[in-house]
C-alpha cells in the first residue's frame, strides 16, 4: 500500500507544493504524511482524486480494516 510520502515524492513534489495543491497548510499536510493526524473524509477524497489511488489503500490504518 502506498504512503502519502511515496505518492508525493513519486510526483517530485515538496510537502508545501502538495499542501498548496490540496489547499491545506504545510503543517497540516506534514502531520498527515507523518501519521500524526488523519485527514477529514473530504480531504481524503481530494487526495484520492489527485493521485488516482483509492483512499482506502492510502489510509488503510485509518479505516481500521482487519488484515
MARKEGU-135872 format. One record per residue: x, y, z of N, C-alpha, C in turn; residue in one letter; residue number from 0. Coordinates in steps of 0.02 Angstrom, whole numbers, padded with zeros to 5 digits. Layout:
<pts>
nu	nv	nw	cau	cav	caw	cu	cv	cw	residuo	num
X	Y	Z	X	Y	Z	X	Y	Z	A	NUM
...
</pts>
This chain:
<pts>
nu	nv	nw	cau	cav	caw	cu	cv	cw	residuo	num
00042	-00059	00000	00000	00000	00000	00044	00063	00000	X	0
00029	00109	-00043	00071	00169	-00047	00059	00216	00012	X	1
00111	00251	00032	00104	00302	00083	00097	00369	00049	X	2
00073	00418	00087	00068	00486	00060	00137	00510	00036	X	3
00188	00496	00076	00255	00518	00058	00277	00487	-00009	X	4
00266	00423	-00016	00285	00389	-00079	00248	00418	-00138	X	5
00184	00431	-00129	00145	00460	-00184	00170	00530	-00202	X	6
00183	00570	-00150	00206	00638	-00161	00274	00639	-00195	X	7
00321	00599	-00169	00389	00601	-00198	00389	00571	-00268	X	8
00342	00526	-00282	00335	00500	-00350	00317	00554	-00400	X	9
00283	00605	-00376	00265	00662	-00419	00318	00717	-00416	X	10
00372	00704	-00378	00427	00752	-00370	00401	00819	-00342	X	11
00359	00815	-00291	00331	00874	-00260	00357	00880	-00189	X	12
00363	00942	-00165	00379	00954	-00095	00315	00950	-00054	X	13
00324	00946	00012	00265	00947	00055	00225	01011	00045	X	14
00260	01067	00038	00225	01131	00029	00187	01133	-00037	X	15
00215	01107	-00089	00180	01105	-00154	00117	01062	-00148	X	16
00124	01005	-00114	00066	00961	-00105	00013	00994	-00063	X	17
00034	01028	-00010	-00014	01064	00033	-00051	01117	-00007	X	18
-00016	01154	-00049	-00048	01205	-00091	-00098	01173	-00139	X	19
-00079	01116	-00168	-00124	01081	-00215	-00188	01060	-00180	X	20
-00182	01038	-00117	-00240	01014	-00079	-00275	01069	-00040	X	21
-00246	01130	-00043	-00274	01188	-00008	-00278	01178	00068	X	22
-00221	01155	00095	-00214	01150	00167	-00146	01181	00185	X	23
-00133	01190	00249	-00069	01218	00269	-00015	01165	00264	X	24
00047	01187	00259	00103	01140	00258	00107	01100	00322	X	25
00091	01132	00378	00091	01098	00442	00040	01041	00443	X	26
-00020	01055	00417	-00072	01004	00414	-00051	00946	00370	X	27
-00027	00961	00311	-00006	00908	00265	00050	00867	00296	X	28
00099	00900	00326	00154	00864	00358	00130	00817	00412	X	29
00081	00838	00451	00053	00795	00504	00019	00734	00473	X	30
-00014	00743	00417	-00046	00686	00383	00008	00637	00360	X	31
00060	00664	00329	00112	00622	00300	00149	00582	00354	X	32
00159	00613	00411	00194	00580	00466	00148	00536	00508	X	33
00083	00538	00494	00036	00496	00530	00014	00524	00597	X	34
00029	00588	00610	00007	00619	00672	-00067	00636	00672	X	35
-00093	00649	00613	-00164	00665	00605	-00190	00629	00543	X	36
-00255	00618	00543	-00288	00587	00486	-00331	00640	00452	X	37
-00326	00644	00386	-00367	00694	00350	-00442	00682	00359	X	38
-00479	00736	00355	-00553	00729	00354	-00573	00692	00291	X	39
-00632	00661	00291	-00654	00625	00231	-00651	00667	00167	X	40
-00669	00730	00171	-00668	00772	00111	-00596	00782	00086	X	41
-00548	00786	00132	-00478	00793	00112	-00451	00726	00085	X	42
-00474	00670	00115	-00454	00605	00088	-00478	00598	00016	X	43
-00537	00624	00002	-00564	00620	-00066	-00521	00661	-00115	X	44
-00500	00720	-00093	-00456	00762	-00135	-00392	00725	-00151	X	45
-00364	00691	-00100	-00302	00654	-00109	-00313	00596	-00158	X	46
-00368	00560	-00149	-00385	00505	-00195	-00392	00531	-00266	X	47
-00428	00585	-00275	-00438	00613	-00342	-00372	00636	-00373	X	48
-00328	00665	-00333	-00265	00690	-00360	-00219	00633	-00382	X	49
-00211	00583	-00339	-00164	00528	-00353	-00195	00470	-00392	X	50
-00261	00468	-00397	-00296	00413	-00431	-00282	00346	-00396	X	51
-00279	00349	-00330	-00269	00289	-00288	-00325	00289	-00237	X	52
-00360	00233	-00228	-00415	00232	-00179	-00392	00253	-00110	X	53
-00431	00295	-00078	-00414	00319	-00011	-00408	00262	00039	X	54
-00444	00208	00027	-00440	00150	00072	-00371	00119	00071	X	55
-00336	00125	00014	-00268	00099	00009	-00218	00146	00044	X	56
-00227	00211	00034	-00181	00260	00062	-00188	00263	00139	X	57
-00250	00262	00162	-00264	00271	00233	-00290	00207	00265	X	58
-00260	00151	00247	-00281	00085	00270	-00292	00083	00346	X	59
-00242	00107	00384	-00248	00104	00457	-00304	00148	00483	X	60
-00316	00204	00451	-00368	00249	00474	-00438	00218	00468	X	61
-00445	00172	00421	-00509	00138	00412	-00515	00078	00459	X	62
-00461	00061	00494	-00461	00007	00544	-00483	-00059	00515	X	63
-00458	-00076	00456	-00476	-00139	00425	-00438	-00196	00458	X	64
-00466	-00254	00456	-00431	-00314	00480	-00386	-00338	00423	X	65
-00327	-00363	00440	-00282	-00388	00388	-00286	-00464	00383	X	66
</pts>
